[in-house]
Amino acid sequence: MTASGRLPGLRMLAAGICVAAAAWLAVQYVQRPGDAFDPATEDLCIVMPTRVAPAHAWDPSSGVARFGARPVPPDARCPVCGMYPARHPKWAAQLIFEDGAAHFFDSPVDLFIFLAAPGQFDASRANAVVGAIHVSDFSGGGWLDARNASFVMGSNARGPMRGADLPAFGDRTAAQAFAAQYGGEVIGFGQIDADTVVRLREANHGGHVR
């Protein structure tokens, strides 16, 4: 068989490997104990987006205050990994700039990765002033001011990236109860320093975040 004759077969083999890998990941990983990954409603960050996910402009006529938490648009993409935060309501986060525009994230980890180096993910916002930061209450209590939230670090709960994430809680007692059941320690916003972000980034993204 000639080299040209082997190419279609090799392409089919490569495609089959990709499908098998995605299926294996779908079976192996969970968002938290008991919550199975659902490939029909969730997404995997396997390849980075080729262009920057733009910040979503604030609409003054929406009835939402400039720095108020807003619903995650279905088409919003995380500027760090390219996933769709609207598909991960327990983990979603949002950062609102001084002009009211917002970036949405599929998890608190990606929020903190962005805060550590905003210019790496959106050069136009490298020096932008942050007006507000909101994270989703993992208990289902809506949006929280991230600076006042309690995060559980080191639990066996797995976020959208299938790595150790930072479930957030508005009530510290709820965070402590979660940590008692699933492991980890309760920390505040100010305790998530540069070294912590590096460890979380490696655990969630490994070598495929730009």
C-alpha positions as CSV (number, residue, x, y, z in Angstrom):
1,M,0.0,0.0,0.0
2,T,1.3,3.5,-0.9
3,A,1.8,6.3,1.7
4,S,-1.2,8.1,0.2
5,G,-3.3,5.0,0.6
6,R,-2.4,4.7,4.3
7,L,-3.3,8.3,5.1
8,P,-7.1,7.8,5.3
9,G,-6.6,4.9,7.6
10,L,-4.3,6.8,9.9
11,R,-6.7,9.7,10.1
12,M,-9.5,7.3,11.0
13,L,-7.3,5.7,13.7
14,A,-6.4,9.1,15.2
15,A,-10.1,10.1,15.2
16,G,-10.9,6.9,17.0
17,I,-8.3,7.5,19.6
18,C,-9.6,11.0,20.3
19,V,-13.2,9.7,20.7
20,A,-12.0,6.9,23.0
21,A,-10.0,9.3,25.1
22,A,-13.0,11.6,25.5
23,A,-15.2,8.7,26.4
24,W,-12.7,7.5,29.0
25,L,-12.5,10.9,30.6
26,A,-16.3,11.1,30.7
27,V,-16.4,7.9,32.7
28,Q,-13.4,8.5,35.0
29,Y,-14.0,12.0,36.3
30,V,-16.7,13.5,38.5
31,Q,-17.5,17.1,39.5
32,R,-18.0,16.0,43.1
33,P,-18.7,12.7,44.8
34,G,-21.9,11.3,43.3
35,D,-22.1,13.8,40.4
36,A,-21.2,12.0,37.2
37,F,-19.8,13.9,34.2
38,D,-22.5,14.3,31.5
39,P,-21.1,14.8,28.0
40,A,-24.5,15.9,26.7
41,T,-24.4,19.0,28.9
42,E,-20.8,19.6,29.8
43,D,-17.6,20.2,28.0
44,L,-13.9,19.3,28.3
45,C,-11.0,21.7,27.7
46,I,-8.9,19.6,25.4
47,V,-7.7,22.3,22.9
48,M,-7.3,26.0,23.8
49,P,-9.4,28.5,21.8
50,T,-7.5,30.2,19.0
51,R,-8.8,33.7,19.9
52,V,-9.4,35.6,23.1
53,A,-12.9,35.3,24.6
54,P,-14.1,38.9,24.7
55,A,-15.4,40.6,27.8
56,H,-19.2,41.0,27.7
57,A,-20.3,44.7,27.8
58,W,-22.6,45.9,30.5
59,D,-26.1,46.8,29.3
60,P,-27.4,49.7,31.5
61,S,-31.0,48.9,30.4
62,S,-30.8,45.4,31.8
63,G,-31.8,46.5,35.3
64,V,-28.6,45.1,36.7
65,A,-26.3,47.5,38.5
66,R,-22.9,48.1,36.9
67,F,-21.1,46.0,39.5
68,G,-23.9,43.6,40.2
69,A,-23.8,39.9,39.5
70,R,-25.5,39.0,36.3
71,P,-26.7,35.8,34.6
72,V,-24.0,34.0,32.7
73,P,-24.7,34.3,28.9
74,P,-25.0,30.9,27.3
75,D,-22.4,31.8,24.7
76,A,-19.9,33.3,27.2
77,R,-16.5,31.5,27.1
78,C,-13.9,31.4,29.9
79,P,-11.0,33.5,28.8
80,V,-8.6,31.1,30.5
81,C,-9.7,27.7,29.1
82,G,-12.4,28.4,26.5
83,M,-15.1,26.4,28.2
84,Y,-18.7,27.6,28.7
85,P,-19.3,28.8,32.3
86,A,-23.1,28.7,31.9
87,R,-22.8,24.9,31.8
88,H,-21.3,24.8,35.3
89,P,-23.5,26.9,37.5
90,K,-22.2,25.5,40.8
91,W,-18.6,26.6,39.9
92,A,-19.1,29.7,37.7
93,A,-17.5,33.0,38.6
94,Q,-17.5,36.5,37.1
95,L,-15.1,39.4,37.1
96,I,-16.6,42.9,36.4
97,F,-14.4,45.8,35.3
98,E,-14.8,49.5,36.1
99,D,-16.7,50.1,32.9
100,G,-19.2,47.3,33.7
101,A,-17.9,44.8,31.2
102,A,-17.5,41.2,32.5
103,H,-15.5,38.1,32.0
104,F,-17.1,34.8,33.0
105,F,-15.2,31.8,34.3
106,D,-16.1,28.1,34.5
107,S,-14.6,27.8,38.0
108,P,-13.0,29.9,40.8
109,V,-9.6,28.4,39.8
110,D,-9.7,30.0,36.4
111,L,-10.9,33.3,38.0
112,F,-7.7,33.3,40.2
113,I,-5.5,32.3,37.3
114,F,-6.9,35.3,35.3
115,L,-6.4,37.7,38.2
116,A,-2.8,36.6,38.6
117,A,-2.0,37.6,34.9
118,P,-4.9,39.2,33.1
119,G,-2.8,40.4,30.2
120,Q,-2.0,36.8,29.4
121,F,-5.6,36.1,28.6
122,D,-6.9,39.5,27.5
123,A,-4.3,42.0,26.6
124,S,-6.9,44.7,26.3
125,R,-7.7,44.3,30.0
126,A,-4.1,43.9,31.3
127,N,-4.3,47.1,33.3
128,A,-8.1,47.4,33.7
129,V,-9.5,48.3,37.1
130,V,-11.6,45.5,38.7
131,G,-15.0,46.7,40.0
132,A,-16.4,43.5,41.5
133,I,-15.7,39.8,41.7
134,H,-18.5,37.2,42.1
135,V,-18.5,33.5,42.7
136,S,-21.3,31.0,42.7
137,D,-22.4,29.6,46.1
138,F,-21.8,25.9,45.8
139,S,-24.7,25.3,48.2
140,G,-27.0,26.9,45.6
141,G,-27.4,30.3,47.3
142,G,-26.8,32.4,44.2
143,W,-23.9,34.8,43.7
144,L,-21.4,35.8,46.4
145,D,-18.9,38.6,46.7
146,A,-15.7,36.6,46.2
147,R,-13.8,38.7,48.7
148,N,-16.2,37.6,51.4
149,A,-16.7,34.0,50.4
150,S,-15.2,30.9,52.1
151,F,-13.4,28.5,49.8
152,V,-12.6,24.8,50.4
153,M,-9.2,23.9,49.1
154,G,-7.9,20.4,48.8
155,S,-11.2,18.5,48.9
156,N,-11.9,15.5,46.7
157,A,-14.5,17.5,44.8
158,R,-13.5,17.9,41.1
159,G,-14.5,21.0,39.1
160,P,-15.2,21.4,35.4
161,M,-11.5,20.8,34.6
162,R,-11.7,17.5,36.5
163,G,-9.0,18.8,38.9
164,A,-9.0,20.0,42.5
165,D,-11.0,23.2,42.5
166,L,-12.3,25.8,45.0
167,P,-16.0,25.3,45.8
168,A,-17.2,28.6,47.3
169,F,-19.7,29.1,50.1
170,G,-21.4,32.2,51.6
171,D,-21.7,30.6,55.0
172,R,-18.5,29.5,56.6
173,T,-20.3,26.8,58.6
174,A,-21.5,25.2,55.3
175,A,-17.9,25.3,54.0
176,Q,-16.7,23.6,57.2
177,A,-19.4,20.9,56.9
178,F,-18.4,20.3,53.2
179,A,-14.7,20.0,54.2
180,A,-15.6,17.6,57.0
181,Q,-17.4,15.4,54.4
182,Y,-15.1,15.7,51.4
183,G,-11.8,16.8,52.9
184,G,-9.8,20.0,52.5
185,E,-9.5,23.2,54.5
186,V,-11.6,26.3,54.6
187,I,-9.7,29.5,53.4
188,G,-10.6,33.0,52.6
189,F,-10.1,35.1,49.4
190,G,-6.9,36.7,50.7
191,Q,-5.3,33.4,51.5
192,I,-5.2,32.4,47.8
193,D,-1.7,33.6,47.0
194,A,0.5,33.3,43.9
195,D,2.0,29.9,45.0
196,T,-1.5,28.6,45.6
197,V,-2.6,29.7,42.1
198,V,0.4,28.0,40.5
199,R,-0.5,24.7,42.2
200,L,-4.1,24.9,41.3
201,R,-3.3,25.8,37.7
202,E,-1.0,22.8,37.4
203,A,-3.6,20.5,39.0
204,N,-6.4,21.6,36.7
205,H,-4.7,22.5,33.4
206,G,-1.3,20.8,33.4
207,G,0.6,21.7,30.2
208,H,-2.3,22.8,28.0
209,V,-3.1,26.3,29.3
210,R,-1.3,28.9,27.3
